[in-house]
């Protein structure tokens, strides 16, 4: 699904030559850096770098990868992804399991005032508390947020920052593809999204990688209106690949009032959210 060669090509095309001291003129037709320029700036031979981009050099050293990351201006997440792609042929990561520990489920139930859910690397929701089910209007487990965003919703739906959400989702799946390149269910999900969404295809071709981070998430709920929430992502100290996501509202804010109203809507936890098509796990 992803390769060191393809990642290098996309990153090289985005580097501004003037930012690394290379003058440009009107006759230059290459977008970004030329391969020989990357090689020179990284301290490797042109032949070796060409073989890297052609997938014929399979075991670059950490020193070479660090030099490439520096020249290509990679951030920490992208640099880790680069190293992971280079190790793929030597070390195949074991796909994490899908069982949620009972202790994590108890934590979800304790969070009565904030939507909270547990997701895996494919963005399957493995569990969610009552307020999370009310927010999404869909049963949990059974929801895959990547499928939900690209195939079930649009910029006028639940996600007020839909475009940013789509970029984050694709970046997360790219990162997962680098970790688990041979996982059939992940491959199937990516293929389904590529077949069903033009926006997904365009973003996937960019080869951006993104780790899930904290920050603002804005929802447009049909019953309680706009909810501006802060997301925190916590990873349990194991190798399950799961993340605990908690969405909280600032004290005294209209969004806190909105969550309180949402919590009091009654026992029908899927009321108020029209379902568009079928949702399931990937």
C-alpha positions in Angstrom: 0.0 0.0 0.0 2.8 2.4 0.8 6.5 2.3 -0.1 9.7 4.1 0.7 10.2 4.9 -3.0 6.7 6.5 -3.4 7.1 8.5 -0.2 10.4 9.9 -1.2 9.0 11.0 -4.6 6.1 12.9 -3.0 8.2 14.6 -0.4 10.9 15.6 -2.9 8.3 17.3 -5.1 7.2 19.6 -2.3 10.6 21.1 -1.3 11.1 24.6 -2.4 14.6 24.7 -4.0 15.2 28.2 -2.8 14.7 27.1 0.8 17.7 24.8 0.5 19.9 27.3 -1.3 19.2 26.2 -4.9 18.4 29.1 -7.3 15.7 28.6 -9.8 14.9 30.2 -13.2 12.1 30.2 -15.6 13.5 27.2 -17.5 13.2 24.9 -14.5 10.4 22.4 -15.1 10.8 20.1 -12.2 8.4 20.6 -9.3 10.4 20.5 -6.1 13.9 19.1 -6.0 15.6 17.0 -8.7 16.9 13.6 -7.6 20.5 14.6 -8.1 19.9 17.6 -5.8 18.5 15.5 -3.1 21.4 13.1 -3.4 24.0 16.0 -3.2 22.4 17.7 -0.2 22.0 14.3 1.6 25.6 13.2 1.0 24.8 10.1 -1.0 25.6 9.2 -4.6 23.0 10.0 -7.3 23.0 6.3 -8.4 22.1 5.2 -4.8 19.3 7.8 -4.4 17.9 6.8 -7.8 17.8 3.2 -6.7 16.0 4.2 -3.5 13.3 6.0 -5.5 13.0 2.9 -7.8 12.7 0.5 -4.9 16.0 -1.2 -5.7 17.9 -0.2 -2.6 16.2 -2.0 0.2 18.3 -1.4 3.3 19.3 2.3 3.7 21.1 3.1 7.0 19.6 5.2 9.7 22.2 7.9 8.9 21.1 8.0 5.2 17.4 8.2 6.3 18.2 11.0 8.8 20.0 12.9 6.1 17.1 12.5 3.7 14.6 13.6 6.4 16.6 16.7 7.0 16.9 17.7 3.3 13.2 16.9 2.6 12.1 18.9 5.6 10.2 16.0 7.3 8.6 16.6 10.7 8.9 14.0 13.5 5.9 11.9 12.3 7.0 11.9 8.7 10.6 11.0 9.7 9.4 8.1 11.8 7.2 7.0 8.9 10.3 7.1 6.6 12.3 4.9 8.9 9.4 2.5 9.3 9.0 2.1 5.5 12.7 1.4 5.1 12.4 -1.4 7.7 9.3 -3.0 6.2 11.1 -5.8 4.3 13.1 -6.7 7.3 10.6 -6.4 10.1 6.9 -7.1 9.6 4.8 -5.6 12.3 2.3 -7.9 13.9 -1.3 -6.7 13.5 -2.7 -5.7 16.9 -5.6 -7.5 18.4 -9.1 -6.1 18.7 -10.2 -7.0 22.3 -10.9 -4.1 24.5 -9.8 -4.7 28.1 -12.7 -4.5 30.7 -10.7 -1.9 32.6 -10.9 0.5 29.6 -14.6 -0.1 29.2 -15.1 0.9 32.9 -13.2 4.2 32.2 -15.6 5.0 29.4 -18.6 4.5 31.7 -17.1 6.8 34.3 -17.0 9.7 31.8 -20.6 10.7 32.0 -20.1 14.3 31.0 -17.8 13.9 28.0 -18.1 11.8 24.8 -15.4 9.1 24.9 -14.6 6.3 22.6 -12.0 3.7 21.9 -10.7 3.3 18.3 -8.1 1.0 16.6 -5.6 1.8 13.9 -8.3 1.3 11.2 -10.5 3.9 12.9 -13.0 1.3 13.9 -14.9 2.4 17.0 -14.5 -0.6 19.4 -16.5 1.0 22.2 -18.1 4.3 23.1 -19.9 5.7 26.1 -23.5 6.9 26.1 -22.7 10.5 25.2 -20.5 9.5 22.3 -23.4 7.4 20.9 -25.7 10.4 21.3 -23.2 12.7 19.5 -22.8 10.4 16.5 -26.3 9.1 16.6 -25.0 5.7 15.7 -24.4 2.4 17.5 -20.9 1.6 18.9 -19.2 -0.7 18.1 -20.1 -0.8 14.5 -18.9 2.6 13.4 -15.8 3.2 11.3 -15.1 6.9 11.3 -13.1 6.9 8.0 -16.1 5.4 6.2 -18.5 7.7 8.1 -16.6 10.8 7.1 -16.0 10.0 3.4 -19.0 7.9 2.5 -21.7 8.9 4.9 -21.2 12.6 5.6 -20.1 15.7 3.7 -19.2 19.3 4.5 -22.8 20.0 5.5 -23.1 17.1 7.9 -22.0 16.4 11.4 -18.4 17.5 11.0 -18.2 21.3 10.9 -14.5 21.1 10.0 -15.1 18.3 7.4 -12.2 19.2 5.1 -9.7 19.2 8.0 -11.2 15.9 9.3 -10.7 14.3 5.9 -7.1 15.3 5.8 -6.5 14.0 9.3 -8.2 10.6 8.6 -6.2 10.0 5.4 -3.0 11.0 7.2 -3.8 8.5 10.0 -4.6 5.7 7.6 -1.3 6.4 5.7 0.5 6.0 9.0 -1.3 2.8 9.7 -0.5 1.5 6.2 3.1 2.1 6.9 2.9 0.1 10.1 0.8 -2.8 8.9 1.3 -2.9 5.1 -0.1 -6.4 4.6 -3.2 -6.3 6.8 -6.1 -7.4 4.6 -8.8 -5.5 6.5 -6.9 -2.2 6.3 -6.2 -2.8 2.6 -9.9 -3.5 2.0 -11.0 -0.4 3.8 -8.6 1.8 1.8 -9.7 0.3 -1.4 -13.4 0.8 -0.5 -12.7 4.5 0.3 -10.7 5.0 -2.9 -13.6 3.5 -4.9 -16.3 5.5 -3.2 -14.7 9.0 -2.7 -13.0 11.2 -5.1 -11.7 13.4 -2.3 -10.2 10.3 -0.6 -8.3 9.4 -3.8 -6.9 12.9 -4.1 -5.8 13.1 -0.5 -4.3 9.6 -0.6 -2.2 10.5 -3.6 -0.5 13.2 -1.6 1.0 10.6 0.7 0.7 12.8 3.8 1.0 11.1 7.2 -0.4 12.5 10.4 -0.5 11.2 14.0 -3.6 11.9 16.0 -3.1 14.9 18.2 -5.1 16.9 20.7 -7.0 19.9 19.4 -10.4 21.5 18.7 -13.1 19.4 17.0 -16.3 21.1 15.9 -19.5 19.2 15.4 -22.8 20.4 13.9 -25.4 18.4 15.8 -29.0 18.4 14.4 -30.6 18.7 17.9 -28.2 20.8 20.0 -26.4 22.8 17.4 -22.7 23.7 17.2 -20.4 21.9 19.7 -16.9 23.1 19.9 -15.0 20.4 21.8 -11.4 19.7 22.7 -10.1 16.2 21.8 -7.5 14.4 23.8 -6.0 11.1 22.5 -4.5 8.7 25.0 -2.8 5.4 24.1 -2.8 2.6 26.7 0.6 1.3 27.7 0.4 -1.8 25.6 0.8 -2.8 21.9 -2.9 -3.0 21.2 -2.9 -0.1 18.7 -5.9 1.3 20.4 -6.5 4.9 21.4 -8.9 6.4 23.9 -10.4 9.6 22.6 -12.1 12.1 25.0 -14.1 15.1 23.8 -14.6 17.8 26.4 -16.2 21.3 26.4 -14.7 24.3 28.1 -16.4 25.0 31.5 -19.2 27.5 31.3 -19.2 27.5 27.4 -22.3 27.1 25.2 -20.8 23.7 24.1 -20.9 22.5 27.7 -24.6 23.5 27.8 -25.0 21.6 24.5 -23.5 18.4 25.9 -25.6 18.7 29.0 -28.7 19.0 26.8 -27.5 16.1 24.6 -27.1 13.9 27.7 -30.7 14.6 28.7 -32.3 13.7 25.4 -33.7 10.5 26.7 -33.1 6.8 26.2 -33.3 6.7 22.4 -29.6 7.1 21.8 -29.8 7.2 18.0 -32.7 9.7 17.8 -32.2 12.8 15.7 -29.4 11.6 13.4 -30.7 10.5 10.0 -28.8 7.5 8.8 -27.5 7.7 5.2 -26.7 4.2 3.9 -25.0 1.4 5.8 -22.3 1.5 8.3 -20.1 -1.3 9.5 -16.7 -2.3 10.5 -13.9 -2.4 8.1 
